[in-house]
Amino acid sequence: MATLTGKRACPFCGKRIQATSHKCMYCGAFLEAAEGRSIEFPSDELHARKGNWWLPADQSRWAVAAGYLGVLALVPYLGLAFGLLAVMCGVMALRDLNRHPALRGQGRAYLGLVLGGLGSLYNVFVLAAVVLPHFVGRHGPAPRI
């Protein structure tokens, strides 16, 4: 239904479009100009646009968590816990993606696995380099026999 301004709401996304439009410029839905009914289902772009870059709606939540935890795994000292969590979330994400093939996020899941593993190893070496010198050499050299 057209208003005095010559605009109407898209029945799919609710954005204001021209009253005479045959296709919504925001969601890509094809419309009948007179009645506002869809003559073709909008593309999957509409569903992909929901959410945002930080928390995409079309990706596994486990994969998103694995990606962020993998990046945090590179923080010295605290990264060991984040790395272990990233690996666990990465495994859970791959299981979730196998169960729900419509979800995306395999790249983030692998990112969490790789960065979580590397961050954990890095933090183990950092902690070893900091802690071991305190225990080695305290008692002096070994006695000669």
N, C-alpha and C positions, 0 to 999 in steps of 0.2 A: 504494500500500500504506500503510495507516494505522498509526501508531505508538501507543504508550501515551498520548502527549500529545494525540492527536486531530489531528495535523498531518502533512502529507506535503509532499514537494518537487514543485513545478510541473515538468512535463517540458520546458517551454520555457525558462523563465528560472532555474529552480533555487531560487527563493525558497520559504520555508515558508508554506504555506497550510492552511486547514482541510481535514480529510480529506473532508468532505461537500460541498465547494465544487464548483459546476458551472462557475465562471469564475474565473480567476486575477485577483486584485485588483491585481497588479503589472504584468503584461504584457497582460492582456485576453484570453488564450487561453481558449476554451471547452473544458471537460473533461467526460468521462463520469465521474461520481462513483465508480462501482465499479471501473473498470479504469484510469483515468488516461490514456486515449487521447484524442487531440484529435478533436472532432467538427466543428471549424471552424478554419481556419487563422487564427492571430492577426492582428490588423490591422497595418498598417505602422507603428503607434506603437511597436511593439517595436523595429523597426529604427532608428527615429528617436531612440530613447532611448540608443542606444549612443553612446559618446563623451561629450563634455561641451560646455559653452558655449564654452570657449576653443578647443577643437579638435574640432568636430563631425565625426562619422564619416560623415555622409551628404552632406557638401559636398566640392567639389573642393579638393584641397590647394593648388592654384594660387590659388584664390579666397581661401582663408584667408590665405595668404601675402600676397596683394595687399592685403587689408584691413589687416593689421597694418603692412605696409610703408607703406601710404598714410597711416596715422596717424603713423608715425615720420617721414614726409616733412615734417611741420610743425615739426620740431626745427630751429632755426636752425643754419646752417653744415653740419652733418652731413646735413641733410635732402635735399640735392641728390642724393646717391647713393641714399638710400632712395626718393626720388621717382622716379628713373629705374627702379629695380628694381620699384617698385610698378606703374608703367605696363607694364613688360615682363611681370610676373606677371599683371596684369589681362588683357592680351591672350591670354596662354597659358591663363588660366582660361576665357575665353569660348570658345576653341577646344576646350578639354577638355569644357566643358559641351555644346557642339554634338555632340561625338563620343559622349558618354555622357549621354543624356537623363534617366537615373534619378538622376543627381547633382543636388544643389542648390548654391546659392552665387552666383547671378547678381548679387544685391545686393552681396555682398562684392567681387565682381569689378569692378563699376561704382564702388563706393566706392574701391577701389584706384586705378582709372583717374583718377577725378576728384581725389581728394586727392593722388595722386602728381603729377599735372599741376600742380595749384595749388601744392603744396609746392615743386616744382621751380622754378616761376616766382618764388615768394616768395623762395626762397633765392638765385636769380640776382640779384634786386634787392637783397637784403641784402648779398650779397658785392660787388655793384657799388657800393653806397653806402659800404662799408667800404674797398674797394681803390682806387676811382677818385680819391678826394681825395689819395691819396699820390702819384699820378702827374700830376695836373693842378695847375698852378700852382707847380711846383718851380723852373721856369726863369724865373719872373717873367712879366710881360705880354709880348705879342708886340711887337717893335720897330716903331716908326712909320717909314714911308717918306715 
